[in-house]
Amino acid sequence: MQLGIFRAPDLPPGGRVIERTAVRGVLFRGPELLLLSSRHGDYKFPGGGVEPGESFEAALRREFREECGYDAVAVGAELVTTREEVAAIDAEYDVFGMTSHYFECTGGTPHSEQQLEGYEAELELTPQWVTVAVALAANQSVLESGVGVMRWLVRETAVLEWLSERSR
């Protein structure tokens, strides 16, 4: 199911597009969901870009190890996809387009320390178990404040809203 297309309002029509495919994990433990909190108070789903030649499942397991320090995560059915289009940083392109595939996950055990990329460490991404309602309220608060709003915040908030609606 395609949840939505999030397109920055200032993008020129057409233009040169660089594409990225990402995977994200939806891992529940009872009523709580494993998410990454940032120093700004928002939450994002574990996941990231799929490397060339890597399967979605392998990429998501790698991302859980790197971002959460979790191993033995079982990747299940795809739940939802999102599409984002924002201004490209690379001067060769006009638009950065990313399709994110969210998968239901189970299992997982803390296994090692996080192996964060520079920007992830700077944001102090920390795995936390929280309810959908808590994460959704936090993300909405950060969006409303306008302080520390990361590119992923609109996308992740939309997925949390979708999960909240599904659980009713």
C-alpha positions as CSV (number, residue, x, y, z in Angstrom):
1,M,0.0,0.0,0.0
2,Q,1.3,3.4,-1.0
3,L,0.9,5.7,2.0
4,G,1.8,9.0,0.4
5,I,4.1,11.1,-1.7
6,F,5.8,13.9,0.2
7,R,7.1,16.4,-2.3
8,A,8.8,19.6,-1.3
9,P,6.7,22.6,-2.5
10,D,9.7,24.5,-4.1
11,L,10.8,21.7,-6.5
12,P,10.9,22.6,-10.2
13,P,8.7,20.5,-12.4
14,G,10.7,17.8,-14.2
15,G,14.4,18.0,-13.7
16,R,17.1,15.5,-13.1
17,V,16.3,13.0,-10.4
18,I,18.6,10.8,-8.3
19,E,16.8,7.8,-6.8
20,R,17.3,5.9,-3.6
21,T,15.5,2.9,-2.2
22,A,15.3,2.4,1.5
23,V,13.9,-0.1,4.0
24,R,12.4,0.5,7.4
25,G,11.5,-1.8,10.3
26,V,8.3,-1.9,12.2
27,L,9.2,-4.0,15.3
28,F,6.6,-4.3,18.1
29,R,7.1,-5.8,21.5
30,G,3.6,-5.9,23.0
31,P,2.2,-2.3,22.7
32,E,5.7,-0.8,22.3
33,L,7.6,-0.1,19.1
34,L,11.4,0.0,18.7
35,L,12.2,3.4,17.3
36,L,15.2,5.7,17.3
37,S,14.9,8.9,19.3
38,S,16.9,12.0,18.4
39,R,18.3,14.8,20.5
40,H,15.4,16.9,19.1
41,G,12.8,14.7,20.8
42,D,11.5,13.1,17.6
43,Y,11.4,9.4,16.6
44,K,12.3,7.6,13.4
45,F,12.0,3.9,12.3
46,P,15.2,1.9,12.1
47,G,16.3,1.6,8.5
48,G,18.1,3.1,5.6
49,G,19.3,2.8,2.1
50,V,19.6,-0.5,0.2
51,E,23.1,-1.0,-1.1
52,P,23.7,-2.3,-4.7
53,G,23.2,-6.1,-4.8
54,E,21.6,-6.2,-1.3
55,S,18.2,-7.7,-0.7
56,F,15.6,-5.7,1.2
57,E,15.8,-8.3,4.0
58,A,19.6,-8.2,4.3
59,A,19.6,-4.4,4.2
60,L,17.0,-4.2,7.0
61,R,18.9,-6.7,9.2
62,R,22.1,-4.7,8.6
63,E,20.3,-1.4,9.6
64,F,19.0,-2.9,12.8
65,R,22.5,-4.0,13.7
66,E,24.1,-0.7,12.9
67,E,21.4,1.7,14.3
68,C,20.0,-0.4,17.2
69,G,22.7,-2.9,18.0
70,Y,20.0,-5.6,17.4
71,D,20.6,-9.0,15.8
72,A,18.3,-11.9,14.8
73,V,15.5,-9.6,13.5
74,A,13.1,-11.5,11.3
75,V,11.8,-9.5,8.4
76,G,8.1,-10.2,7.5
77,A,5.6,-8.8,5.2
78,E,5.8,-5.3,3.6
79,L,3.2,-3.1,5.3
80,V,3.4,0.2,3.5
81,T,5.6,2.4,1.2
82,T,6.2,6.1,1.1
83,R,7.7,8.4,-1.6
84,E,9.7,11.6,-0.9
85,E,10.9,14.2,-3.3
86,V,13.2,17.0,-2.1
87,A,15.8,19.2,-3.5
88,A,19.0,17.3,-4.3
89,I,22.2,18.2,-2.6
90,D,24.3,17.0,-5.5
91,A,24.6,19.7,-8.1
92,E,24.2,17.2,-10.9
93,Y,20.6,16.6,-9.9
94,D,17.5,18.7,-9.2
95,V,15.5,16.2,-7.1
96,F,16.4,13.5,-4.6
97,G,13.7,10.9,-4.8
98,M,13.4,8.2,-2.1
99,T,11.0,5.3,-1.9
100,S,10.9,3.7,1.6
101,H,9.5,0.2,2.1
102,Y,8.3,-0.5,5.7
103,F,8.3,-4.1,6.8
104,E,6.7,-5.9,9.8
105,C,9.5,-7.3,11.9
106,T,9.7,-9.8,14.8
107,G,12.3,-11.1,17.2
108,G,15.5,-9.2,17.6
109,T,18.0,-9.3,20.5
110,P,20.4,-6.6,21.7
111,H,23.7,-7.9,20.5
112,S,26.3,-5.1,20.1
113,E,26.9,-1.4,20.3
114,Q,25.4,0.9,17.7
115,Q,27.6,1.7,14.6
116,L,26.2,5.1,13.7
117,E,27.1,7.2,10.7
118,G,28.4,10.7,11.6
119,Y,25.1,12.6,11.2
120,E,23.3,9.8,13.2
121,A,25.8,10.1,16.1
122,E,25.5,13.9,16.0
123,L,21.7,13.5,16.3
124,E,22.3,11.1,19.2
125,L,20.0,8.5,17.7
126,T,19.1,6.1,20.5
127,P,17.0,3.0,20.3
128,Q,13.9,3.2,22.5
129,W,10.8,1.2,23.1
130,V,7.8,3.5,23.0
131,T,4.1,3.3,22.2
132,V,2.8,4.6,18.8
133,A,0.9,7.3,20.7
134,V,3.9,8.6,22.6
135,A,6.1,8.7,19.4
136,L,3.3,10.3,17.4
137,A,2.8,13.0,20.0
138,A,6.5,13.7,20.2
139,N,6.9,14.0,16.4
140,Q,3.9,16.2,16.1
141,S,5.3,18.5,18.8
142,V,8.7,18.8,17.0
143,L,6.9,19.5,13.7
144,E,4.8,22.2,15.4
145,S,7.8,23.8,17.1
146,G,9.8,24.0,13.8
147,V,13.0,23.3,15.8
148,G,15.2,20.3,14.8
149,V,12.8,19.2,12.0
150,M,14.7,16.6,10.1
151,R,13.9,15.6,6.5
152,W,12.3,12.3,7.7
153,L,9.9,13.8,10.2
154,V,6.9,14.3,7.9
155,R,7.3,10.7,6.5
156,E,7.8,9.1,9.9
157,T,4.9,11.0,11.4
158,A,2.6,9.9,8.6
159,V,3.6,6.2,9.1
160,L,2.9,6.6,12.9
161,E,-0.5,8.1,12.1
162,W,-1.2,5.2,9.8
163,L,-0.2,2.7,12.6
164,S,-2.4,4.5,15.1
165,E,-5.4,4.3,12.8
166,R,-4.8,0.6,12.1
167,S,-4.8,-0.2,15.8
168,R,-8.2,1.4,16.5
